[in-house]
């Protein structure tokens, strides 16, 4: 499903990083849609085990150094039905862990991108009961 997102600077930097990494490893110029679908698919079995509060409070080294650099980035992603369903699982997990009533899909995507980066690149334990 085609969705429009307003992502923050950190999410844009993470997507650029994953795109370059994928090109360096596979020799394929992947789209942001492909990257998001792939990351969600890889991380989805662990969504209920992840400490989303820890992920939110732990900035990746791709985060802007100050608030002035944290601009909004508009993008459109063509998400598969399974990707969208998995993002909905993250939205539910975040709502439960943060004890809030609503979580935007763009925020859930940002959290997934950050969790994947923290786990696989920065090698930080992102799971509950660390």
VOFIKOL-713192 format. One line per field, with one value per residue (C-alpha): x negated, y, z; residue number from 1; residue in three letters. Coordinates in pm, whole numbers. Each point is the difference from the previous one (the first is absolute). Layout:
REM residues N
px = (X/...)
py = (Y/...)
pz = (Z/...)
i = (NUM/...)
aa = (ALA/...)
REM end
This chain:
REM residues 130
px = (0/-130/-47/-140/-227/-153/-323/-262/-361/-126/234/-121/-364/72/170/-297/-238/199/22/-379/-62/234/-171/-347/98/246/-96/367/139/289/293/106/318/-205/-220/292/184/-318/-87/357/4/-337/80/369/-45/-162/248/161/-341/-141/-11/148/-48/-373/-8/175/-240/-315/-105/-188/-323/195/217/-52/-229/248/371/-55/-132/305/206/301/-44/303/-3/242/-40/182/35/101/306/-219/-230/296/139/-339/-24/344/-144/-274/259/188/-321/-101/348/-14/-357/36/357/128/313/-135/-319/-47/-129/-295/-110/21/-212/-258/-11/-46/-282/-173/46/-149/-297/-63/18/-198/-239/-64/36/217/236/348/200/206/-166/-351)
py = (0/342/221/349/54/298/-138/175/62/-306/-228/153/-51/-361/-67/153/-217/-321/88/44/-314/-204/134/-79/-357/-97/240/97/353/-73/238/127/-207/-317/82/67/-315/-208/140/-42/-359/-85/160/-97/-329/206/290/-122/-62/347/263/287/252/-80/36/338/128/-129/220/-162/158/115/235/374/168/279/70/254/-277/-221/93/-184/-215/-91/-332/-249/-373/-288/-237/-363/-117/-207/298/217/-269/-28/377/-16/-253/249/275/-224/-90/367/99/-267/71/381/-12/239/-9/60/-68/131/-241/231/-19/-380/-6/227/-231/-308/162/109/-339/-180/237/-20/-380/-76/292/144/-350/121/-237/138/-276/-2/-150/83)
pz = (0/-96/307/46/300/176/139/211/-101/190/-200/-326/103/98/-334/-187/205/-69/-370/-26/206/-221/-312/139/93/-275/-279/-25/26/238/44/341/-40/-53/299/237/-114/47/345/127/-131/164/336/25/194/279/23/322/165/-70/275/-205/282/-2/-381/20/266/-176/-289/-285/-114/-309/210/-56/252/80/-40/-279/-225/69/-306/-137/-308/-216/-180/-148/59/-171/293/-41/193/234/63/86/232/173/40/164/248/88/41/245/190/25/121/270/114/-6/139/-266/-214/-351/-195/-353/-261/-79/365/-9/-319/166/303/-221/-200/321/170/-299/-6/375/-8/-315/-48/347/158/288/183/-71/166/318/312/-118)
i = (1/2/3/4/5/6/7/8/9/10/11/12/13/14/15/16/17/18/19/20/21/22/23/24/25/26/27/28/29/30/31/32/33/34/35/36/37/38/39/40/41/42/43/44/45/46/47/48/49/50/51/52/53/54/55/56/57/58/59/60/61/62/63/64/65/66/67/68/69/70/71/72/73/74/75/76/77/78/79/80/81/82/83/84/85/86/87/88/89/90/91/92/93/94/95/96/97/98/99/100/101/102/103/104/105/106/107/108/109/110/111/112/113/114/115/116/117/118/119/120/121/122/123/124/125/126/127/128/129/130)
aa = (UNK/UNK/UNK/UNK/UNK/UNK/UNK/UNK/UNK/UNK/UNK/UNK/UNK/UNK/UNK/UNK/UNK/UNK/UNK/UNK/UNK/UNK/UNK/UNK/UNK/UNK/UNK/UNK/UNK/UNK/UNK/UNK/UNK/UNK/UNK/UNK/UNK/UNK/UNK/UNK/UNK/UNK/UNK/UNK/UNK/UNK/UNK/UNK/UNK/UNK/UNK/UNK/UNK/UNK/UNK/UNK/UNK/UNK/UNK/UNK/UNK/UNK/UNK/UNK/UNK/UNK/UNK/UNK/UNK/UNK/UNK/UNK/UNK/UNK/UNK/UNK/UNK/UNK/UNK/UNK/UNK/UNK/UNK/UNK/UNK/UNK/UNK/UNK/UNK/UNK/UNK/UNK/UNK/UNK/UNK/UNK/UNK/UNK/UNK/UNK/UNK/UNK/UNK/UNK/UNK/UNK/UNK/UNK/UNK/UNK/UNK/UNK/UNK/UNK/UNK/UNK/UNK/UNK/UNK/UNK/UNK/UNK/UNK/UNK/UNK/UNK/UNK/UNK/UNK/UNK)
REM end
